[in-house]
Amino acid sequence: MFENLAGVESRFLELEQQLADPEVVSDIKQYTALLKEHKNMTPVVETYRVYKKAEEDLEEAKAILDDSGSDKEFRDLAQEELTAAKETLEETAEQLKILLLPRDPNDDKNVIVEIRSGAGGEEAALFAGSLLRMYTMYAEAQGFKTEVLSSNPTELGGYKEVSFEITGDGAYSRFKFESGVHRVQRVPETESQGRIQTSTATVAVLPEADEVEFEINQSELKIDTFRSSGAGGQHINKTDSAIRITHLPTGTVVECQDERSQHKNKERALKILSARLLEVEQQKHKDEIDSARRAQVGTGDRSERIRTYNFPQGRVSDHRIGLTLYKIDAIMNGNLDELIDALITADTAAKLEAAGE
């Protein structure tokens, strides 16, 4: 497992030299790329150095214990050092196994989250709004920035669909397991008899496409303008500033009408379209590489029911890992770390198991 770590450390030292080179620093694109590589390697190299130091301490302790001339106090200290070094070696070996797993190339990216109401009519739209609030609060607690890109609100304050961007280092790594069908069981605000209703909303988490990795051919786009519509109010746009973009080869359609500026709506629509098309390409590549294997925490398929929010019982259940938490209020207020950390742990365990096969 550790045969390539010396080479990793060597590359790390090389990167440190390059990052101190004035010519590299003056080239923003190259400097940024090297800085990102250096940052990704840092946890591996730091852990590897702890591992190597523990190996040295172990050998020194063994040498002292093998020396019959050593006094008892010195040998007792060496025995303590030997025990501590063995424990450190075991711990860092496990850490390195995890750190050496292939990284998801999208983990550091910003994301675009799309939420659509499903079965349940107006209650499903209200639930979509609840999910938007939950994710926005969680993102802000993590230090990420959020911005609504496109929305189709309902009169009662819900959303038929809403797309928003989450910006911040590692955003995708924290949100990528949220794709799928979310189910809610609660008494709707519109229900006068107090009956519990089951409704759904669909979440898609898309890594934001970089210009360098995905470029849309403008000749393959059909762009239409139309008058914005919404849930009503005095600020309804009276001009044809809303944008509908159709990607002709795939039939993918994106609409944006939140801004009064046609240019701004077009910019946002292109951002969403790029993310959707990139996801399609990456999924094709993933299927080609490993069509047989399913991740332990689920495929991320938007048709897969991943979680249930049961308000009468105060519980949230993630069906992929069999986790149930009786803290629905905290979760709906954006306290998602316990859920997300459990999903990441399960995914890591599945990858470790696969690596050992």
N, C-alpha and C positions, 0 to 999 in steps of 0.2 A: 504493500500500500504506500510505503514511504519512499520508494525508490526514486521518484522524480522530485522529491522535496528539495534536494540540494540544488537542482536546476531551477526550481521556483525561487529559491532564495537568491541565487545568482542573478536571475532576471530582475528581481526586486532591487538589488543593489545597482544594477545597470540603469533601471528606471530612475533611481534617486540621483544618479549622475546626470542623466539626460534632463531631468526636471530642474537641475541647477545650471544648465547650459543657457546663457543669454539668448542664443539663436533659437532654441526651442521655446523659451518663454515668450519671445516676440511673435511666434507663430501660434495664434490663439487656438486654431483647430487642432494642431498637433499636440500642443500643451494640454488641452482639455482631454484629448483621448488618452494620453500617457498618464495624466492625473487620475483618470477614472480607473485605468488598469492598475495603477499603484494602490488606489484605495481598495479595490476588490481583492488584491493580493495581501494586504496588510494583516488581516486576521489569521490567514494561513501561516504567514512567515513568523508572526509573533508567537503563535502557538507552537510552531515547529522549533523555535529557539528555546522555549520553555522545556519542550520535550528533550532537546539535545543537552540542555543544562542538567536535567534530571538524570540522563544517561551518564554524564560525567560524574555527578554526585554519587550515583550508584557504584560506579567502578572504583571511586576513591574510598567509599565506605567498605567495599569488599576487600580492597587492598589492606586497609587498616585491620580488618577482622582476620585476614589471613596471616597477618604479621604477629607471630607468637610473642614478640618482644614488647608489644603495646601494653600499657598498663590498663587496669580494669575500667577506670573512669573514662579513659580515651576510647576504649572498646564499646562502652555503653553509649557514648555519644555517637559513635560510628553506627551502632545498631539502630539508633533512632533515625539517623540520617538515611540509612538503608531503607527502613520502613517508609519514611516520608517520600523518598525518591521513587519507590515502587508505586506508591499511591498516585504520585504526580504522573508517572509514565502511563498508568492505566487511564487516568482522567484525560490527559492530553491526547492519548491514542484515540479515544472515543470522539473527542472534539475534532480531531483531524479527519476521522472517517466522514464526519458530517460536512466539514469545511471543504473536503475534496470531492464531494458529490457535484455533478455538473450543475452549474448555475442556470437558472432561467434567464435568458438574455433580455427578457422584458422587465425583470424585477425592479430595475431602477427607474423605469419610465413613469411619466404622468399617465393618467388613465381618463377615459371617457366612459361614464356609467350611463346606461340607458335603462329606464324603468318604464314598464308598460302595464297598465291595468289588465287583468285577465277576467276570469269568471267572477261574477258577483256584481256587475253593474256599478252603480254609484259608490257602493261600499268598497269595491275593488279599487276605484279611483282614489278614494280617501286613504286606503291602505298604501297605495303608491306614494301618496303625499307623506304618509308616516315613514316610509322607507327613505324617502328623500331627506326628511328631517334627521332620521337616525344616522344616515351616512354622512350628512353634512356636519353634524355635531361630532361624530367620531373623527372625521378628517381634520377638523379644526383643532381637536384635542391632540392630534398627532403633529400639529404644526403645518399641515398642508393648507393650501388655498383652494377654494371651490368657486366655480362660476357656472351658472345655468347657461347652457348654450341654446337650448330649444325646449319649448314646453307647449302642451295642449291642456290648459286647465279646465276644470269643470266649475259650475256655478256654486257648488258647495265647498269649494276649496281643495278638491282632489285633483288628480291628473290622469288623463287618458294615457298620456305618455310625457316623459320629461328626460332630457339629456343634459348632463352636467359634467364639467371637467374638474378633476382633482389634480392639482399641481404640487409636486414635492418629491424629493429624493426618496425612492423606495415606495412610492404610492402603489404601484401595481403589486408589489410583494405583499402588501397588507390587504388588498381588495380582491385579488384574483380568484379566490374561492367563493365569491359571492354570486357568481353567474348561475342562474337556474331559476326554478319556480319557487317562490316564497308563498306560503299559505297562512292565512290568518283565520282564527276562530274567535269571534267576539259578537257582542250585541251591537248592531249598527246604530249610528246616530239617527238614521231614518226609520228605525224599527220601533213602533209604539207598543208592541206586545211583549217586548223583552226577550224575543227569541234569538238564539245564537245562530249566526250565519257564517258559512265558510266561503271565503273569497280568496283570490290569488292575484299575484302580480309577478311579472317576469323581469329579472335583472340580467343585464349583459354588461360585463366589464371588459372594455377594449383597451389594449395598450395604445397610447398615442403614437401615430406613425411619424417617424422622422423623415424630413424631405429627402435625405440622402438614401434611405432604404426603400422608399416607396414614392413614386411619382405618377400622378394621374395624367393620362393623355387627354388634353382638353378637347380634342376632336371626338372623343368618345362620350362627351357629356351633352345632355339636353338640359338647358337652363330656362325655366319659366318663372315669370314674376306674377304675383297675384296680391290681392288686398288681404291684409292681416285680419284674422277673426279670432275670437276668444270668448271668454266668459262674460264679456260686457264691461260697461264702465265708460267714464267720460274720456279716457285716453285711447280709445280704439283708433287704430291707424286708418286714416282715410286715403292713403296713397298706396300704390302697388309696390310696396317695399319688401313684401314677403318673397322668399326664394324657394323654388322647388328644383332640385338637381336630380336628374336621372342618369345613372351610369348605364349606358346602352348595352354593353357586352353582358352585364350581369342582371340588369333590370333593377338594381338597387336604387331606391328613392329616398332622398333626405329633404325635409322641409325645415326652414327656419323663418320665424316671423316675430321673434321677441324684440328685435331692435327696430327702430324707426329708419335706420340707415340700410338701404339695399346692399351697399358694399359690405357692411358689417354682417348682415345676415348671410351673404354669399360666403364670406370668410369662414363663418362658423359652420355652415353646411358642408363646405369642402373639408374642414377638419374632421367632422363626424364621418363623412364618406370615406376619407382616407383611412381612418381607424377601422371602419367596418371591412373595407377591402383588404387591409393588411391582415386582419384576423382570419379572413377566408384563406388567404395565401399561406399563412402560418399553420392553419389547421390542416390544409392539404399536405404540407411538408411533414407535420407531426404524424399524420395518418400513414404516410408513406414509410416513415422511419419505424413506427411501432404500431401497426394496425391491430395487433392482437392484445396488447397490454392495456388494462384499464387502471388508472390511478386509484389508490385505496380510498381517497376522499371524493371520488367521483370524477366524471369526465369534464365537468363544466358545461355540459350540454344544457342549453336553455330550456329544453323540454323536461329536464329531470327535476322532480320535486326534491328540494334540498333541505327545507327547513319549515317548521310549523311554529306559529306564534299563537298560543292559546291563552287569551286574556282571562276567561273565567277561572282557570287553574293557575294563572300567573307563571306559566312556564314557556320556555323556548326550547324546541328539540331540533337538533341537527341530525337528520336521518343518515347522513353519510358515515358518521363516526359514532352514532349511538349516544350522543351527548345530550343530556337534558339539564337545563339550568332553571331554577325557580326564582328568577330575578328579571321578569319581563319589563318592569318599569325602568330599571337601570339600563337594560339593553336598548330599549326604544329611545332612551335619552343619550345614546351614543357610546355606552360602555361596552364595546365589542371585543376588547383585548382577550378576555378569557376564551371566547368562541374562536377568534381568529388564531390565537396561539395554539389552541388544541388542533385546529385544522392543519396548521403548519407542521406541528409535531407528528401528526398522523401521516402527512405527505412525506416528511423526512424518513419516518420509519419504513414506509413502503419503498422508498428509493434505496434505503440501506439494504432491505431484504432483496430487492431486485439486483443490487450490485453484488450481493453474495451468491447469487444463483450461478 
